[in-house]
């Protein structure tokens, strides 16, 4: 990459994806799941020239033999491995530059995190419930056995009455 500002931006993206979904992560190492998310969110994977399988193979190739994570230097090496595959019409250096530009300055995309109907800004409680009026979102682990329910989110009508919905697709305003 050309400037130190661009390299700092790339490293910041690495750190943001490295800590995604893990409250104990330091941002120094990235696991395979977060590497795959980075590649998807930053459009490194296009489903044609670079697939999810390619992403997994490169991750396995650059990490240490017994390691489960990659550091920033291995991350750059992984991008270098994918660059010529993603940008076939460019030289190796130009391809690396282009793939770094896809990643630099990006952060994880949160999809479908909160579904709430009710008083805006009403707040949330420590047990995962949101309060206000209408529908409330609660982690399924608070609705019952987290192993049996498989984690994720459930929806329940205010007051705890009504059925627990398994996903947003079943949510119909006014029903439940």
N, C-alpha and C positions, 0 to 999 in steps of 0.2 A: 504494500500500500504506500501511497505517496508520502503523506505527512504524519507527524506524531499525533496530531489531533484525530486523524482517521484511525490510527492504531488504538488510541485511547477509547474511541467510540466502539471499536470492535471488541476490545477487552471488557468494556462496560456491558455490552450485549451478552458476552460470555458469562459474566457474573450474574446478570439478571436471570438468564435461563438456568444457570447452575443452582440457584437458590429456589427456583420455582417449585412450589408444592412441598418444600422441606424446611420446616422452621428451624432445624438444627444445622442446616447447610451454611458453610462459610463463604461460598462463592469461589473457592479455590479449585474445586473439582466438580465435574459434571458427569452424571450417570447416563446410561444409554437411553433411558426414557426421555430425559430432558434434551439430549442430543437430537433424538428423532423429532421432538417437538420443535426445536430450533429450526431444523431443516424444513419442516412442514410450514411453520409460521412465517419463515423468511423466504419461502418459495424457492429453496434450494432444490427440493424434490419437485419434479414436474410431472411425474407419472410416466414419462416417456424415456428420456435420456438418463434421469436419476430417479430411482424408485426407493421405496422404503427398505427393500432388501439391500440395495447398494449402500444406503446409509448405515444399516446394521453391520454390513461387511467391513466398511471403512472404520467404523468404531472399533470393531474387534481387532482390526489390523494395527491401529495406532496405539491402543492401550497396552499396558504391560501384560505379560503372559497370564498372571494370576489376578490382575487388577479388575475392578468392576467400574472404575471411573477413569476419566481423562483429565489432565490438567490443561492449562492455557496453551502451552507449547504443543501438546499433542492435538489440541483442538485446531490450532493453525495448520498442523500437518494433515489433519483430516480434511480441512477445507481445501488444502493444496491437492489432496488425492481426488476429491470430487470435482474440482474446478474444470479440468480438461473434459471430463465426461458431461458436465452441465453446459459448457460453452465450447462445443466442438469446433466452431468456426474461428476461434481465437488462438493465439499463441499461448503457451503455458503461463507466461507472466501476465498477459492480458486476461486470461481466464481466471487466474487467482485474484487479480485486482477486481474483476467483475463479481466474483462470488463473495469477496469481502464486502463489497458495496451492498450486496443483498442483505448481509447480516448486520453490518455496522449501524448502530443507532436504533436497533429494533429491540422489542421486549415481548415477553410471552403474551399471547392473545388469550383472554379468558372468555370462553363461550358458555352461555347458559348457566352462569354461576348463581344468579339470584332471580327468583320469580316471586314477586310480591305484589299484592294488591292491598291497598289500604292507605293509611295516613302517611304521606311522604315525610321522611325524616323522623318517623316515630321512634326509631332506635331499635336496638337489639339487646337481648339478654345474654348472659354468659352461657346458658345452656343451649344456645343455638337458635332459639325461637326469635322471631321478629314480632314486635307488638304494634298495635294500631287497630285497624278494623279490617275485616275481610279475610283473605287467605294469608296463611303464614307458611314460611319455609323453615324446615327444620332438618338437620342432618339425620338420616335414617338411624344412625347409631343411637340417637336419643329416643327413637320411637320403639325400640326393642333391641333384640340381640343383634349386634353389628355383624356377626359372622353369618347368621341365618339370613339377614337382609342384604348382605353384600355391600354395605356402605352406601355412599351416594346421598341423594336427597329425597325426601318425601314431602308431600304437601298435605296440610290438614286445615280444615275450616276453623275459624276463630272459636275459642272455647274448648278445643280439643275434640269436638264432635264431628261426625261424618267419616267418610272413608279416607284412607291414606292412598294417595295416588302414586303410581310408580314412576311417573315422568310427566314432563310438561305437555306432551301430546294429548294426554287425557284431560288436561285442564280446560274446562269450559266455564266461562264467566257465568256466575249465578247458579252453577250446579255443584254438587259435592256433598 
